[in-house]
Amino acid sequence: MELWLDETLELPNGRALKIRVKEFLHSRKTPFQKIDVFESQSFGRMFTLDGVVMMTEADEFAYHEMIAHVPMMSHPNPEKVLVIGGGDGGTVREILKHPSVKEVHLCEIDKGVVDVCYEYFPEIANAMKDPRVKHAYEDGAKYVQDYKEYFDVICVDSSDPVGPAEVLFKRPFYETMAASLKQGGICTSQAESFYYHGKIIRELFQFIPEVFNHCGYYFTVVPTYPSGIIGFTYCSKGPDPYKVQPDPNRVPKGLKYYSTEIHKAAFTLPPFAQEYIVRK
């Protein structure tokens, strides 16, 4: 009997993702969400939250390298970094590849995600055991309020803007992030697909240019995310993302997706998507 995972997040819009499953590995219900782990035919091991694909072994690098290295390579000396969400450990893993990093704060609202990923994705998750990583299991929007002008880089590795992640797409959260960044600081945040979620992106850029000196939107290609494209807001109290010239000598070894050429190209959007973006 064949087993298939049907991701129905986009079903109301007439779209769905179907992935063949070789083996069902684990399921648990936390106070926040349902976590499931599968072995798939095409994408290796993968996990979902409330039935929505969060990560697969086959393509996770394209997401994690881009959410992390674009801001890290834009900052001249990132030492203190905050990751909100990101309980799979992939974003932390990429951040720690930069030798300037002295501390990484991981704020994940659901410890169950971290526990599951330690067990089923150790090659990705074990980066969170690095002694430079400080764990906090609470609401990231509240956690960041306690740090004023403290972080060099913030990466918001969130799920979609429903449930506990909805607040991470609102103006008060962006204002709090701005207050917690040092002068010259940069934050990036998961910001959906410009093919499917233009309304969400447009709403973000109605207020982001009023909160940050510079801002932009860039994207990466991940086949198991809706439309195969996922984007990020780039918000800066320092460099203009469209003028950054990343130093090839600082690129960590062994990356699969990120390069200095990809960094610059990722901010180039098709004309229809450019209409969603407002910047100073």
Secondary structure, 3 states (H helix, E strand, C coil): CCEEEEECCCHHHCCCEEEEEEEEEEEEECCCCEEEEEEECCCCEEEEECCEEEEECCCHHHHHHHHHHHHHHHCCCCCEEEEEECCCCHHHHHHCCCCCCCEEEEECCCHHHHHHHHHHCHHHHHHHHCCCEEEECCCHHHHHHHCCCCEEEEEEECCCCCHHHHHHHCHHHHHHHHHHEEEEEEEEEECCCCCCCHHHHHHHHHHHHHHCCEEEEEEEECCCCHHHEEEEEEEECCCCCCCCCCCHHHCCCCCCCCCHHHHHHCCCCCHHHHCCCCCC
